[in-house]
Amino acid sequence: MSLDYEKFINEDIYNLASKVGSIAYSYLKENEEKVNKSKVESILSTFESTSNPFDALRLTVTFIARQIARGEIPRDLGFQLIKDLKDIHDKFSTEGDKLKAAATKYLYLFKWVFESKPGRIVNNFEDFLNAIIEAR
């Protein structure tokens, strides 16, 4: 595995998912209708609905864009998800296995950070850990 992939999958992805997961949770605290566990699960389910990683990513981005347009998820959250997934696609667009692994890990981390109820919006994984400790 390349060093870039190793750094991304073992470090950068945690920072991206911590930020977007905490943004999602901030909306749950404000109003459960904007973001809830079911809406987060539907994003993950969309990605897992096909085995082709390139198709799965395109379906997921299209689904998120639809959810934004319908007012189902807040624009800033949706666009951050789309931006992060595009970055993952751009990094691994020629390597299906790496693309699938990175996108899957990102989406699960996003879900788990959201469900962890970090208490505030964070910028990276270390900030997420501190928010969890502070919230207890």
N, C-alpha and C positions, 0 to 999 in steps of 0.2 A: 504494500500500500504506500502511496505517496505521502510525503510529509504534510503537504497541504490538506489532503483528505484526513489524515490522522488529527491534525490540529482542528480542523473544522468539526469532525464528528465527536471529538473528545473535549472540545473547549468552546469554540464559537457557537455551536448549535445550542449549548446551554444558555449562553447570553441572549441569543435571539428569542428562544422560547420563554425565558424568564421575563423578558420585557413584554412580549405579546400576551402571555398568560396573565401577567399582573394587570395589563390594560383591560383584559376581559373581566377579571375579577372586580376591577374598580366600577364597571358598569353593573355587575350583579349587586354590589353594595348599594348602588344608587337606585336601581330599578330592575327587578328580576325579569321583566318583560323584554329588556334590551338584550341581555345575554343570560343564558342559563345552561345548566349541564346538558340538556337535550340539544340545544343549538351547537354546543361544542362537539358533542358526540356525532351530530349529523355531518360535520365537516370531516371528522375522522372516518366515518362510515363511507362517505363518498370516495375518499381516497382508497379505501380498502375494497371498493366494489369491483375493481378490475385488477388483474395480475400484471398487466403491462404498465411499467412505472411511468412511461411518458404519457400514456393515455390517462392514467390515474391522476397525475399532476394537472393535466389540462382540465379534466373533469372537475377537480377540486377547485381550481382557480375560477372556472366558470360558475360553479355552484356558489362560491363566496361572492363573486360579482353580482349574481342574481339575488343573493340574500341582502347585499348592500342596497341594491335598487329597490327591493321590496320593503326596505326598512326593518328587516329581520335582525340585522346586526349593525352596530354603529359604523359609520364610514371610516373613522380613523382606525378602528380595530380591523375591519375588513381589508383596508388598503395596506396595513402593516403585514397582515397574513399573506396577502398577494405579493407584496414586495419581497418578503422573506422566501416564499416559495419560488419566486422568479430567480432570486439569488441562488437558491439551491439548484434550480434547473440550469442556470448559466454555468455554475461550477462543474456540474456533472452531466451535461447534456449528451456526452458521447459514451457515458458509462452507466448503463441501466441499473446494474446491481448497486452501485454507489448512490445513484439518484434515489432508488427505492429505499435504501437503508437510511440515507440522510433525511428524506422527507418523512418517513415513518417515525424516526426518532424525534424529529422536530415536532410533529403533530402530537405524539404521545406526551412529550415534555410540556408542550403548550397546555394540553388537557390537565396534566398533573399539577402544573404550577397554578392554573386556574382553580383547581379543586383544593389546593393547599391553603387558599385564602390568605395571600401574603399581606393584606392589610393596606398596601400602598403600591403605587406604580414604581417599578424598579428598572434599572438600566442594564443590569447584568446578573450573572448567577451569584456572585458574592453579595451583591445588594439584596438579592432574593433571600439568601440564607440569613442575612442580618434582619430582614423584615419578618421572617418566620420566627426568629428568636425573640424579636421585640414584641411580636403579637402574642406571645405566650406569657 
